[in-house]
Amino acid sequence: MSIDEGAHQSGARSLRVDFHGDSNPQSPLLTQIILVKPLTHYHLGLGALTKDFVSAAEPVITLTDASDPKSAVLAQSTPLRSDANVWRDFTIDFTTNANTQAITITLARQACTNNPCPAVGTLWLDTFLIESR
C-alpha cells in the first residue's frame, strides 16, 4: 500500500494497493474505525480504479459493527472493479443498530474456493465520504 500522487479522483492523491500474487483473500488489507450514532442511516461513498486486476476473489469494502463482539456485518460493497481504466463511484447504505457506537470499514477480498488464490494488479481508492441521512 502507498499514497499515490499520480492517480486520483479528487484532491491530490489516492490510496494505492498493489497485488503481487498469492495472499489469503479474507485477510483484511486495511481497516478504519469510525464513530457513529446508534439507529442512524448512513451513506458511504468512495471512488475506485483498478488496472490489470486479475483474481477469483475481488476486493470489497465491508462495514461491521465495532460495538458488537460478534462484529455483525452491516453492509458490503459490490466488487471494487472499474473497467476501461476509469474511476467508478461506489455507494454503501447502512443503518446502525441500537447499541452501535462505532463501525469498522474493512478492505479485503471476497472468499475464494481456489487454494491458492492469487491476485495481481492495482487498486486505487479515493473520495471517501460518509454522511448521515
C-alpha positions in Angstrom: 0.0 0.0 0.0 1.1 3.5 -0.7 -0.1 7.1 -1.3 -0.2 7.8 -5.0 0.0 11.4 -6.2 -0.2 10.4 -9.9 -3.6 8.8 -9.9 -6.5 10.4 -8.0 -10.2 11.0 -8.5 -10.3 14.1 -6.3 -7.8 16.1 -4.3 -4.1 15.5 -4.9 -3.6 11.8 -4.0 -5.2 8.4 -3.6 -4.6 5.1 -1.7 -2.8 2.6 -4.0 -2.9 -1.2 -3.2 -0.7 -3.4 -5.4 -1.3 -7.1 -5.6 1.6 -9.3 -6.5 0.5 -13.0 -6.2 -0.8 -15.4 -3.5 -2.4 -14.0 -0.4 -5.2 -15.0 1.9 -8.3 -13.4 0.3 -10.1 -12.9 3.6 -7.3 -11.3 5.5 -8.0 -7.6 6.0 -5.9 -5.4 3.8 -6.9 -2.2 5.6 -9.3 -1.2 8.4 -10.6 2.1 9.8 -12.8 2.6 12.8 -15.3 5.5 12.7 -17.5 6.8 15.4 -21.2 6.8 14.6 -24.6 7.3 16.2 -27.0 4.4 17.1 -30.1 3.8 15.0 -28.9 6.1 12.2 -29.0 5.6 8.5 -25.6 6.4 6.8 -24.4 6.7 3.2 -20.8 5.9 2.4 -19.4 6.9 -1.0 -16.0 6.2 -2.5 -14.2 6.0 -5.8 -12.2 3.1 -7.1 -10.0 2.4 -10.1 -8.4 -0.9 -11.0 -5.7 -1.7 -13.5 -4.8 -5.1 -14.8 -6.5 -6.7 -11.7 -7.0 -10.4 -12.0 -8.2 -12.7 -9.3 -11.1 -15.1 -8.5 -11.5 -13.0 -5.3 -12.2 -9.4 -6.0 -11.7 -6.6 -3.4 -14.7 -5.4 -1.4 -15.4 -2.9 1.4 -17.2 -4.4 4.4 -18.8 -2.4 7.2 -19.1 -4.1 10.6 -20.5 -3.0 13.9 -17.3 -2.4 16.0 -19.5 -2.3 19.2 -20.7 -5.9 18.7 -18.5 -8.6 20.0 -19.6 -10.8 17.1 -18.8 -7.9 14.6 -22.1 -8.0 12.9 -21.9 -7.1 9.2 -23.9 -4.0 8.5 -23.2 -3.8 4.7 -20.8 -4.7 1.9 -19.9 -3.1 -1.4 -20.2 -4.7 -4.7 -16.7 -5.8 -6.1 -14.5 -2.8 -6.5 -13.9 -3.3 -10.2 -13.6 -0.5 -12.7 -13.4 -1.4 -16.3 -11.8 0.7 -19.1 -9.3 2.2 -16.6 -11.8 4.9 -15.4 -12.7 5.8 -11.9 -16.0 4.3 -10.7 -18.2 5.5 -7.9 -19.4 3.1 -5.3 -22.0 3.6 -2.6 -22.9 1.7 0.5 -26.0 2.5 2.6 -26.4 1.1 6.1 -28.3 1.6 9.3 -26.6 1.3 12.7 -28.0 -0.9 15.5 -29.4 0.3 18.8 -26.0 -0.2 20.6 -23.7 0.7 17.7 -21.1 3.4 18.8 -18.5 2.7 16.0 -18.2 0.9 12.7 -15.1 -0.8 11.2 -14.5 -0.2 7.5 -12.5 -3.1 6.1 -10.9 -3.6 2.7 -10.4 -7.3 1.9 -11.0 -9.7 -1.0 -14.1 -11.9 -1.4 -14.0 -15.5 -0.3 -12.2 -17.8 -2.8 -12.7 -21.5 -3.3 -9.4 -21.9 -5.1 -6.3 -22.6 -3.0 -4.0 -20.8 -3.5 -6.0 -17.7 -4.6 -3.6 -15.3 -6.2 -4.3 -11.7 -7.1 -2.3 -9.4 -9.3 -2.9 -5.8 -10.4 -3.5 -2.5 -8.8 -6.5 -0.9 -6.9 -6.8 2.8 -6.2 -9.3 4.2 -3.6 -10.2 7.8 -3.3 -13.0 10.3 -2.4 -14.3 8.6 0.8 -17.4 10.4 2.2 -19.7 9.3 5.0 -22.8 11.2 5.9 -25.9 10.5 7.9 -29.3 10.6 6.2 
